[in-house]
Amino acid sequence: MTVYRCPKCGQIVMKNAKRCINCGLIFDSKHEPEPDEEDGNATKLSKKEKRKLIIFVAAAVILILALFVFSYLSQRTSWTIEGLL
């Protein structure tokens, strides 16, 4: 199964498609779909998208670690007034 990318919006389309299902571009001699080197299983991310993804993953990891540390400390520490005196 050969897939291509729409030259207008980048949507993955089948080789024999007459038009893009995303933007409606009709494929003719002027607008032919471009071959997709990756078999359509994954899309390329721009540098900006990669940066956003890395920041999101890093923030998620930090949040998860903070929750584990807080959970661990709250189990070991008595938060009562008697414990502070």
PyMOL commands that set and color helices and strands:
alter all, ss='L'
color gray80, all
select helices_A, chain A and resi 47-76+81-84
alter helices_A, ss='H'
color red, helices_A
select strands_A, chain A and resi 3-5+12-14+34-35
alter strands_A, ss='S'
color yellow, strands_A
deselect
rebuild
show_as cartoon
